[in-house]
Amino acid sequence: MTNMNLPEPIVTFAGYKGSIQNCSKLTVREYVNDIILFFRYIIVTRRGDDPANTEMTEISLAPLDYELAGSVRTDEIYSFMLYLSTARENGVRIRARRLSAIKAFYKYHTAKSRKLQDNPAKDIDSPTVKPALPKYLSLDESIKLLESVPKDCPTYERDYCILTLFLNCGMRLSELVGIDLANIADDLSKLVVCGKGNKMRVIYLNSACRHALQRYLTVRQTKATEHGQPIIDKNALFLSSRRKRISNQMVQTLVYRYLDLAGLGGRGLSVHKLRHTAATLMYNEGEVDVLTLKDILGHEQLTTTQIYTHLSNKKLEEAVEMNPLAKIK
């Protein structure tokens, strides 16, 4: 369903999230999908049908206008949350996200567009989401993963460089894939990535990253133009065998392959877990403080970064020992 097919209340809300709040396309799409499901639920229940036995994707949103949106009651939102939990078996994180979308929709239309007078969602508490400790690789496992790339692999330099950047810099998948040659400093000391909300962030490169990047750049042009074929995405740093910018899916595939080769497969590890690994190693092994780590990872809130402070008791033990009274006996 494109924006041309969506009712005006959703279109204007999506436009605000994307153009004013600068949310990514993926984030806006998630907001829109959650709002669509909510109003389909409202339409179905108000006509007397059971949403649990209804194919929601076939429900038309044609009835949705500002009058319908403004008539929604708080108890209907509670009912929708129960439907998510029972009929759809949505976990607490998904329920919290969908409620957040509903809250954002009504906050926008009551406080910004002023198309609606009352906000039926403002006093509803969000489901409590307990932060899960992220999975990550140990230092030895990280080294094993880097060593799993066969040196006779045609894409050795590229793949090794990708793993090195993930494990050392903690960048997101989309950030790595989006790196352009123009984003890299001439001396390879740093590069710029486009993070969440299209916010640019400088990432400083350590010696391992500079070395891996230099080796890859040395062979990039030669390998990408084999058989006389030109590079299609000339400014993209990482290229596929088709001489185009490497895709998210291809990076995920190669990471899974090397995890398997390193004997680390089947543990629920993924590309994003390499970001967790970089953060954990910097905090637990590299003595990077949490405020610095926040900036390195590009987190908006310190609370997001603080999850890494709970991964090990090592820091707590060290902190207690650093008390100047520790030696007084």
Beta strands, then each sheet from edge to edge (+ up, - down):
strand 1: 190-194
strand 2: 200-204
sheet 1: 1+ 2-
end
